[in-house]
Amino acid sequence: MQIDQLTVRNFRCFDKKEVALRPGFNVLIGDNGSGKTAILEAIGVGLIPLIRRLAPDSPENNGHSSKTRDNNDVRIVTSGSPEQPTLEYAFPSAAGLLFTLMGHSFRMGQIQMSLKDIIVNDGELVDQVRIIVRQISTETPPVLPVIAYFTSRRRWQSAWDSRSPFDQEALEREVSGPTTRLDCYRTALAAETNERKVLQWLMRFDIAARQRNELNRTMEAAKQAMLSCLEGFHQLRFDAIEWNLLAENTSGNILPTRMLSDGQRNILSLVADIAFRCVTLNPELREEATKETPGVVLIDELDLHLHPKWQRRIVDDLRRTFPKIQFIVTTHSPLIIQSLRPGELIDLGPEVTDSPEEYVGKSPEDILENVMEVAMPQRSQRSQEMIAAAEQYYSLLRQASNHPDLPALRTELDRLMEPYEDNEAFIAALRLERAASGMDTMTTHNGHPAGQAP
C-alpha cells in the first residue's frame, strides 16, 4: 500500500492543497501553524473509508469516526461586515487520497457538505476489500498493509500506573483469547506507545514458545526490530517471574524498561507497535514480517523526546527495520532533515524550494538558515540582540557632535546598555567607546548642549 497524493479543500488552515507523496520517507517541515499536523490529520480522515471496510467496528473506537461530523477540521473564515464580523464554516470540506492497494490504484476520502451531511467516497474500494477479506482464510492469504497514526500526544503509557499497583492478573486476562488479524485496524488511527500492550504481545509469544518448546522466530524478529532502533541494547526479553520487560545493554546491565528514559521507551514502544502489527497482520511471513509488510505509518513530531544523537539516526533505523512501509512524518529537527535523501523533504513554508542541495549533505547550521529560515543559527538570539544593540550604540555616538538633544541621547545610550549589564566585558567596551567620543562633556560655549541654540 502506498499513498500517492493527498488533496484537501477547506480543511483546517488550507483553502486548497495538494501534496504529492513518495515511497519510503516523506518528512513535512514548516513553521508552527503551517499545516504539518493538518496534513497528517487529513490523511487520517481520508483513510477512514478503507479502515471501516477492513474493520467495521473500528470507527466508533478510534477517535476519528466523528472528526468531520463535529466540524473540528472544517476551515473557519471571517464573514459579515468589518463592524460586525462573524466566523463561519467553509463548506464543502474535503480530504481525499489517491493510493495504491494490492497493485491497483484507487481514490477515496470524505466530503463534508454541511454540519451534518458527509459524503463518503469509497465506491472504487468496495470490491477490492471484499476480495481481501475473502482471501484471508485461504491457503494463500494476501499480505495486509499496516496502517498506523501516532499523534504528538503520544506518550509512553506504563503498565505500572502510579495511581494503582500493577495488576498482573488483569494483564493475564487481557492476553488470553484469539484475535483476528483485522483487529489491527481497529486502533489504526489511534496508535499508542504503550508498555502494557508490548507486555501483552511478548507474553503471548512467550507462552506459545514454552508450550511448543521451540524458539518463536516471529517473536525474535519483532524483538530484533525493536533492538535495531534502541541504541546501546542488544537483548530484550519478557521475564515471566518478574512479570517485566527487561532490556540488556552492551555493558551487560539488565534494566526493566520502566527505568529507561522517556525517549528510549517511546521509540521502543513505537517500533514495537509497528512490528507487532506486521506480525499480526501477516503471520505467514514469520520472521520476515517486518521486512516484507507494506503499509502507511504517520508520525507527528518524529523527534519527540529524542536526544540529538538519536534524531540523526531515527530515519535510517526505521527505514532499515521496515523497508516496505511508507512513512509520513513531521519534524522541527535539522538533524532529522540532515539524514534525508533527495526528494524526501516536503516544505510547507511560503517560499518552497525543491532543490535537494538545500539540505543533502549540509550541516545543521546550513539547514537551519537556508531551509528552516532561522537567521544566524551560529549565534544565540541574545548574542544577535547584543550585536544589534552595539551597532545602534556606535551609530548614535557618531551623531553626538551634531545631536540636538544630548540628554535624550545619553538616556537612549543607557537604555541600550541596560539589558546586558551582566556581561561586564560588553559593557566595558561600550563605556570605553563612549568616553573616547567625549560626548558626556560636550556642551556649547554658553553651557547649552551641543547642537542646541542658546
LINTAZI-V92467 format. One record per backbone hydrogen bond with DSSP energy under -0.5 kcal/mol. NH is the residue of the N-H (numbers start at 1). CO is the residue of the C=O. E is the energy in kcal/mol with one decimal. If there is no record, write none. Layout:
BEGIN
nh = (NH NH)
co = (CO CO)
e = (E E)
END
This chain:
BEGIN
nh = (2 4 4 5 6 7 8 9 10 11 12 12 14 17 19 21 26 27 28 28 29 34 39 40 41 42 43 44 45 46 47 48 48 50 51 52 53 54 55 58 61 62 65 67 70 71 72 73 74 75 77 79 81 86 88 88 90 91 92 93 94 95 96 97 98 99 99 100 101 104 106 108 109 110 111 112 113 113 114 118 119 120 121 121 122 125 126 129 130 131 132 133 134 135 136 137 138 141 144 146 148 149 150 151 154 157 158 161 164 168 171 172 173 174 175 176 183 184 185 186 187 188 190 191 191 194 195 196 198 199 200 201 202 203 204 205 206 207 208 209 210 211 212 213 214 217 220 221 222 223 224 225 226 227 228 229 229 230 231 233 234 235 237 239 239 240 243 244 246 246 247 248 249 249 250 252 255 255 257 259 260 265 266 267 268 269 270 271 272 273 274 275 276 277 278 279 280 281 282 283 285 286 288 289 292 293 295 295 296 297 298 299 300 302 304 306 310 311 312 313 313 314 317 318 319 320 321 322 325 326 327 327 328 329 330 331 334 337 338 339 339 340 344 346 347 348 348 352 356 358 359 360 361 362 367 368 369 370 371 372 374 375 377 379 384 385 386 387 388 389 390 391 392 393 394 395 396 397 398 399 399 400 402 403 403 409 410 411 412 413 414 415 416 417 418 419 420 421 423 424 427 428 429 430 431 432 433 434 435 436 437 438 438 439 441 442 444 447 452)
co = (100 2 98 98 19 96 17 94 15 14 10 73 11 8 6 4 327 344 26 329 346 31 35 36 37 38 39 40 41 42 43 44 45 47 47 48 49 50 51 55 58 58 59 64 66 68 67 67 71 10 88 86 84 79 77 86 75 89 112 112 9 110 7 108 5 97 106 2 104 101 99 97 121 95 119 93 111 117 117 116 111 118 109 119 120 122 122 125 126 127 128 129 130 131 132 134 135 138 142 294 296 188 298 149 151 193 156 159 161 166 167 168 169 170 171 172 180 181 182 183 183 185 187 149 188 192 157 157 194 195 196 197 198 199 200 201 202 203 204 205 206 207 208 209 209 215 216 217 218 219 220 221 222 223 224 225 226 227 229 230 248 248 246 237 244 238 239 239 237 244 255 235 247 253 232 249 247 253 245 256 257 261 262 263 264 265 266 267 268 269 270 271 272 273 274 275 276 277 278 280 282 283 285 286 288 289 1 324 146 326 148 328 150 330 301 303 307 307 308 309 310 310 313 314 315 316 317 318 322 295 24 325 297 26 299 28 332 333 334 335 336 337 341 27 345 29 346 350 354 355 356 356 338 359 363 364 365 366 367 367 368 373 374 376 380 381 382 383 384 385 386 387 388 389 390 391 392 393 394 395 396 397 399 399 400 405 406 407 408 409 410 411 412 413 414 415 417 418 420 422 423 424 425 426 427 428 429 430 431 432 433 434 435 434 438 439 448 444 449)
e = (-2.0 -0.5 -2.8 -1.8 -2.4 -2.6 -2.7 -2.2 -2.8 -1.3 -0.6 -2.9 -2.6 -2.0 -2.6 -2.4 -1.9 -3.1 -0.6 -3.3 -2.4 -2.1 -1.8 -1.5 -2.9 -2.4 -2.2 -2.4 -2.6 -2.6 -1.6 -0.7 -0.8 -0.6 -2.2 -2.8 -1.5 -2.2 -2.9 -2.6 -2.4 -1.1 -0.9 -1.4 -2.2 -0.9 -1.1 -0.6 -0.8 -2.0 -2.8 -3.4 -0.8 -2.7 -2.9 -0.5 -2.4 -0.7 -0.6 -2.4 -2.6 -2.0 -2.9 -3.4 -2.4 -0.5 -2.5 -3.1 -3.0 -1.9 -3.1 -1.9 -1.6 -2.0 -2.8 -3.6 -0.7 -2.6 -1.2 -0.7 -3.6 -0.5 -2.7 -0.6 -0.9 -1.2 -1.1 -2.3 -2.1 -1.9 -2.1 -2.7 -2.2 -2.1 -1.0 -0.6 -1.6 -0.5 -0.8 -2.6 -1.8 -2.0 -3.2 -0.6 -1.5 -2.1 -0.7 -1.1 -1.3 -1.0 -1.7 -2.1 -2.4 -2.2 -1.3 -1.3 -2.0 -1.5 -1.7 -1.5 -0.6 -1.0 -1.6 -1.3 -0.6 -0.8 -2.2 -0.8 -1.7 -2.6 -2.3 -2.4 -2.7 -2.6 -2.3 -2.4 -2.6 -2.7 -2.1 -2.4 -2.2 -2.4 -2.0 -1.0 -1.6 -1.1 -2.1 -2.2 -2.1 -2.5 -2.4 -1.9 -1.8 -2.6 -2.1 -0.6 -1.1 -1.5 -0.7 -1.6 -2.3 -1.3 -2.2 -0.6 -3.1 -0.8 -1.4 -1.4 -2.9 -0.6 -3.0 -2.7 -0.5 -2.5 -2.3 -2.1 -3.1 -0.5 -2.6 -2.4 -1.5 -2.7 -2.5 -2.1 -2.6 -2.6 -2.6 -2.7 -2.2 -2.6 -2.0 -2.9 -2.9 -1.6 -2.0 -2.2 -1.9 -2.6 -1.9 -0.5 -1.6 -1.5 -2.5 -1.9 -2.4 -1.7 -0.8 -0.8 -2.8 -2.6 -3.1 -1.8 -2.7 -2.6 -2.0 -2.1 -1.0 -2.1 -1.5 -0.6 -0.7 -2.0 -2.5 -2.5 -2.5 -2.4 -2.3 -2.5 -1.6 -3.0 -2.7 -0.6 -2.4 -2.7 -1.7 -1.6 -0.5 -1.8 -2.2 -0.9 -0.7 -1.6 -1.8 -3.2 -0.5 -2.7 -0.6 -0.8 -0.5 -1.5 -1.8 -2.7 -0.5 -1.6 -2.3 -2.7 -2.2 -3.2 -1.9 -2.4 -3.2 -0.6 -0.6 -1.8 -2.1 -2.2 -2.3 -2.1 -2.3 -2.4 -2.6 -2.5 -2.2 -2.5 -2.7 -1.9 -2.1 -2.1 -1.8 -0.7 -0.8 -1.5 -1.1 -0.5 -1.2 -1.9 -2.9 -2.1 -2.1 -2.4 -2.3 -2.0 -1.9 -1.5 -1.7 -0.6 -1.8 -1.4 -1.9 -1.0 -2.3 -2.6 -2.1 -1.8 -2.5 -2.4 -2.0 -2.2 -2.8 -2.4 -1.3 -0.8 -0.8 -0.8 -1.3 -1.1 -4.7 -1.8 -1.8)
END
